[in-house]
Every structure is written in structure tokens, then in C-alpha cells.
Amino acid sequence: MPGWRALLYSLLLAALVFAEILLLTRIRPPWLRHESQMTAGVAAINEVLLLVPVFMATAIMAGIERQSVFSYGLTGPRPLRNLSGGLFCGIAALSFLILLLVGGGLALMHWRWLSALGILGHASAWLGVSWLIGLTEESAFRGYLLQALAQEMGFWPAALVTSLLFAVLHITNAHENMIGIMNVFGAGLILCLAIKRTGSLWWSIGFHAGWDYSENFLYGTHDSGQACAGALLDTLPHGPLWLSGGLAGPEGSLLGLVTELLCAGMMLIFLRPQALKNIAESAG
């Protein structure tokens, strides 16, 4: 049956996540309650709880296909170089968007006045969490799933499907808006473009981490509707929601689309194409 591999992976992942949810609702750990601001510790726990089923579902499919669990995008060339390059570009891209918002009077920025020790602690904690977010979400949406679909329908149709799924799952985020969902879809395509150009997930993991690190720590914006504790700056929206992003954060601004288009253009210029090891050349 065409697409059975992607379907089986999705069912396995959904079942494992559902089992975790049932377990958590039964034991009710104290950190499960909703907070107005997400801490780095709680964010790390959330990501680990998602990474475990992602790794397990990928491992099961890898066993069926007699492949390494790391072979779906994590064995590409120059991992450290791509990871660090993606991190730098993710920070640069979000910084450019913040510059547009602040320069256009669409955001107000204030110092949080953290102590030097506080800055070091929060900076380190959020950097670690951001790497974890990048690894988890890129592996979930653009690891096994992308490669399995690409072998069935071609790379870019698979990129459209995974990016749409990535966007749809953001709908339930607090304060999310339609422009934000569209920008998440666009971000998914950009991250797929990075995978197509670099031959692995590493650049995309770094970019995802850099973008989130900038939102969560450097600039203290909302991240898909969620405010985070321990940020260096406090950046609040000002003006019309479709331009400022409102409480959805910079991703909810139409200027986010401008940033994404610029990112795509820069990636096409500077990222040298590499073949994905597990995707057939016929995938397109």
C-alpha cells in the first residue's frame, strides 16, 4: 500500500504520545499545571516527553527497514558545521524580524535587569532547551516522516504534507493567529529546503534552535503564543495584530513572511546542495 511506512510511523508516534498523556494524567506531576510563563526546566521536560516517542517510533521503523535509527537525516556531512551555521542563521533571522518590528514601532523592548549570574544561568538553560526543541521537532516532522513520504511521492510534495501537518498542530497553541499558522507552514518549507540543500537535519535543527533561542531568551517575545521566563529582554507587541503579531509573537506578524522569503533566498544562494543519503534521486 502506497504511504504505509509514513502511516505506520504516524500511528506509532500518536499511540506512544497518547500513552504518555494517559500516564501523566494518572500520576499528575506538579509541573504539569499551566503557567503564564514557561520555564526552561518545564520546557525541557516537555521536549524530552516528545523526543522519547519520536525516537521510539523511528527506532521501530528503522528496525523494520534494517537501518540505523540515526540514518533518517542524522548521518549527513559536516554535522557540527551545519548545526552551528543553522544556529547562527536562526538567530540572525529572528533578529532581523525584531529589527523590523521595533524599527516600525510595532514592538516595545525593555531590559529585564537580570543579574550577571542570572543571565549566564538562563542563557545556558535556554540554549540547551532550544537545541532539544530543534532536535525533537525536526526529527518528528522532517526526519523519518519526510523521507518515507519523499520516496513515495517526491521530495517537495512530501515537504508540503509535512509542513501542513506542522502548521495544523500549532493551531491549538494559545493566542495563535492565522498569519502565524501560515508562517509556521512557510517555516516548515524553509526547513525542508535546508534539508534538501545540506543533505541532513543538522542545519535545520540549528536554525530551529536559533530561532527559538532568540524568542525565548534573547528578546523575550511570545513563542507561538507562549511567554517564557528568564529572558534577557522583554519585547511586547504594539500596534495592529497583523503587523505586530500580537500575543502570538513575531511569528504572527505579516513581516514574518518577509523574513521567511529572505531566508529562502539566502539559503538558495549560500547552502550548497548535498544528496540525502536515504532519499532516492528520483524523489525530486
FENWO-V967610 format. One record per residue. N is the residue number from 1. RES is the residue in one letter. SS is DSSP state (~ for helix, > for strand, _ for the rest). PHI is phi as a letter, one per 20 degrees, with the letter a starting at -180 (* if undefined). PSI is psi as a letter, one per 30 degrees, with the letter a starting at -180 (* if undefined). Layout:
# FENWO-V967610
{{N | RES | SS | PHI | PSI} {N | RES | SS | PHI | PSI}}
This chain:
# FENWO-V967610
{{1 | M | _ | * | k} {2 | P | _ | g | k} {3 | G | _ | n | g} {4 | W | ~ | f | e} {5 | R | ~ | f | e} {6 | A | ~ | f | e} {7 | L | ~ | f | e} {8 | L | ~ | f | e} {9 | Y | ~ | g | e} {10 | S | ~ | f | e} {11 | L | ~ | f | e} {12 | L | ~ | f | e} {13 | L | ~ | f | e} {14 | A | ~ | f | e} {15 | A | ~ | f | e} {16 | L | ~ | f | e} {17 | V | ~ | f | e} {18 | F | ~ | f | e} {19 | A | ~ | f | e} {20 | E | ~ | f | e} {21 | I | ~ | f | e} {22 | L | ~ | f | e} {23 | L | ~ | f | e} {24 | L | ~ | f | e} {25 | T | ~ | f | f} {26 | R | ~ | f | e} {27 | I | ~ | e | f} {28 | R | _ | l | i} {29 | P | _ | f | l} {30 | P | ~ | f | f} {31 | W | ~ | e | g} {32 | L | ~ | f | f} {33 | R | _ | f | l} {34 | H | _ | f | k} {35 | E | _ | d | l} {36 | S | _ | f | e} {37 | Q | > | c | k} {38 | M | > | f | k} {39 | T | _ | e | l} {40 | A | ~ | f | e} {41 | G | ~ | f | e} {42 | V | ~ | f | e} {43 | A | ~ | f | e} {44 | A | ~ | f | e} {45 | I | ~ | f | e} {46 | N | ~ | g | e} {47 | E | ~ | f | e} {48 | V | ~ | f | e} {49 | L | ~ | f | f} {50 | L | ~ | e | e} {51 | L | ~ | f | e} {52 | V | ~ | f | e} {53 | P | ~ | f | e} {54 | V | ~ | f | e} {55 | F | ~ | f | e} {56 | M | ~ | f | e} {57 | A | ~ | f | e} {58 | T | ~ | f | e} {59 | A | ~ | f | e} {60 | I | ~ | f | e} {61 | M | ~ | f | e} {62 | A | ~ | f | e} {63 | G | ~ | f | e} {64 | I | ~ | f | e} {65 | E | ~ | e | f} {66 | R | _ | l | h} {67 | Q | _ | c | l} {68 | S | _ | f | k} {69 | V | _ | f | f} {70 | F | _ | e | g} {71 | S | _ | f | f} {72 | Y | _ | e | i} {73 | G | _ | o | f} {74 | L | _ | d | g} {75 | T | _ | c | g} {76 | G | _ | f | l} {77 | P | _ | f | l} {78 | R | _ | l | h} {79 | P | ~ | f | e} {80 | L | ~ | f | e} {81 | R | ~ | f | e} {82 | N | ~ | f | e} {83 | L | ~ | f | e} {84 | S | ~ | f | e} {85 | G | ~ | f | e} {86 | G | ~ | f | e} {87 | L | ~ | g | e} {88 | F | ~ | f | e} {89 | C | ~ | f | e} {90 | G | ~ | f | e} {91 | I | ~ | f | e} {92 | A | ~ | f | e} {93 | A | ~ | f | e} {94 | L | ~ | f | e} {95 | S | ~ | f | e} {96 | F | ~ | f | e} {97 | L | ~ | f | e} {98 | I | ~ | f | e} {99 | L | ~ | f | e} {100 | L | ~ | f | e} {101 | L | ~ | f | e} {102 | V | ~ | f | e} {103 | G | ~ | f | e} {104 | G | _ | e | g} {105 | G | _ | m | g} {106 | L | _ | d | g} {107 | A | > | b | k} {108 | L | > | d | k} {109 | M | > | d | k} {110 | H | > | c | l} {111 | W | > | f | k} {112 | R | _ | e | f} {113 | W | _ | l | h} {114 | L | _ | f | l} {115 | S | _ | f | l} {116 | A | ~ | g | e} {117 | L | ~ | f | e} {118 | G | ~ | f | e} {119 | I | ~ | f | e} {120 | L | ~ | f | e} {121 | G | ~ | f | e} {122 | H | ~ | f | e} {123 | A | ~ | f | e} {124 | S | ~ | f | e} {125 | A | ~ | f | e} {126 | W | ~ | f | f} {127 | L | ~ | f | e} {128 | G | ~ | f | e} {129 | V | ~ | f | e} {130 | S | ~ | f | e} {131 | W | ~ | g | e} {132 | L | ~ | f | e} {133 | I | ~ | f | e} {134 | G | ~ | f | e} {135 | L | ~ | f | e} {136 | T | ~ | f | e} {137 | E | ~ | f | e} {138 | E | ~ | f | e} {139 | S | ~ | f | e} {140 | A | ~ | f | e} {141 | F | ~ | e | e} {142 | R | ~ | c | g} {143 | G | _ | e | c} {144 | Y | ~ | g | e} {145 | L | ~ | g | e} {146 | L | ~ | f | e} {147 | Q | ~ | f | e} {148 | A | ~ | f | e} {149 | L | ~ | f | e} {150 | A | ~ | f | e} {151 | Q | ~ | f | f} {152 | E | ~ | e | e} {153 | M | ~ | c | f} {154 | G | _ | o | l} {155 | F | ~ | f | e} {156 | W | ~ | f | e} {157 | P | ~ | g | e} {158 | A | ~ | f | e} {159 | A | ~ | f | e} {160 | L | ~ | f | e} {161 | V | ~ | f | e} {162 | T | ~ | f | e} {163 | S | ~ | f | e} {164 | L | ~ | f | e} {165 | L | ~ | f | e} {166 | F | ~ | g | e} {167 | A | ~ | f | e} {168 | V | ~ | f | e} {169 | L | _ | f | f} {170 | H | _ | e | f} {171 | I | _ | f | e} {172 | T | _ | f | f} {173 | N | _ | f | k} {174 | A | _ | f | k} {175 | H | _ | m | g} {176 | E | _ | f | k} {177 | N | _ | c | l} {178 | M | ~ | f | e} {179 | I | ~ | f | e} {180 | G | ~ | f | e} {181 | I | ~ | f | e} {182 | M | ~ | f | e} {183 | N | ~ | f | e} {184 | V | ~ | f | e} {185 | F | ~ | f | e} {186 | G | ~ | f | e} {187 | A | ~ | f | e} {188 | G | ~ | g | e} {189 | L | ~ | f | e} {190 | I | ~ | f | e} {191 | L | ~ | f | e} {192 | C | ~ | f | e} {193 | L | ~ | g | e} {194 | A | ~ | f | e} {195 | I | ~ | f | e} {196 | K | ~ | f | e} {197 | R | ~ | e | e} {198 | T | ~ | e | f} {199 | G | _ | n | g} {200 | S | _ | a | l} {201 | L | _ | e | f} {202 | W | ~ | f | e} {203 | W | ~ | f | e} {204 | S | ~ | f | e} {205 | I | ~ | f | e} {206 | G | ~ | f | e} {207 | F | ~ | f | e} {208 | H | ~ | g | e} {209 | A | ~ | f | e} {210 | G | ~ | f | e} {211 | W | ~ | f | e} {212 | D | ~ | f | e} {213 | Y | ~ | f | e} {214 | S | ~ | f | e} {215 | E | ~ | f | e} {216 | N | ~ | f | e} {217 | F | ~ | d | e} {218 | L | ~ | f | e} {219 | Y | _ | d | f} {220 | G | _ | m | h} {221 | T | _ | e | l} {222 | H | _ | f | k} {223 | D | > | d | j} {224 | S | _ | l | h} {225 | G | _ | n | f} {226 | Q | > | d | k} {227 | A | > | e | k} {228 | C | > | c | k} {229 | A | _ | e | l} {230 | G | _ | n | g} {231 | A | _ | f | l} {232 | L | _ | f | e} {233 | L | > | d | l} {234 | D | > | c | j} {235 | T | > | d | j} {236 | L | > | d | k} {237 | P | > | f | l} {238 | H | _ | b | k} {239 | G | _ | o | a} {240 | P | _ | g | k} {241 | L | ~ | f | e} {242 | W | ~ | f | f} {243 | L | ~ | d | e} {244 | S | ~ | e | f} {245 | G | _ | n | f} {246 | G | ~ | l | b} {247 | L | ~ | f | f} {248 | A | ~ | f | f} {249 | G | _ | n | a} {250 | P | ~ | g | f} {251 | E | ~ | f | f} {252 | G | ~ | e | g} {253 | S | _ | e | k} {254 | L | _ | f | f} {255 | L | ~ | f | f} {256 | G | ~ | f | e} {257 | L | ~ | f | e} {258 | V | ~ | g | e} {259 | T | ~ | f | e} {260 | E | ~ | f | e} {261 | L | ~ | f | e} {262 | L | ~ | f | e} {263 | C | ~ | g | e} {264 | A | ~ | f | e} {265 | G | ~ | f | e} {266 | M | ~ | f | e} {267 | M | ~ | f | e} {268 | L | ~ | f | e} {269 | I | ~ | e | e} {270 | F | ~ | d | f} {271 | L | _ | e | j} {272 | R | _ | f | k} {273 | P | _ | f | k} {274 | Q | _ | c | k} {275 | A | _ | e | k} {276 | L | _ | f | k} {277 | K | _ | g | e} {278 | N | _ | e | g} {279 | I | _ | d | k} {280 | A | _ | f | l} {281 | E | ~ | f | f} {282 | S | ~ | f | f} {283 | A | ~ | f | f} {284 | G | _ | m | *}}
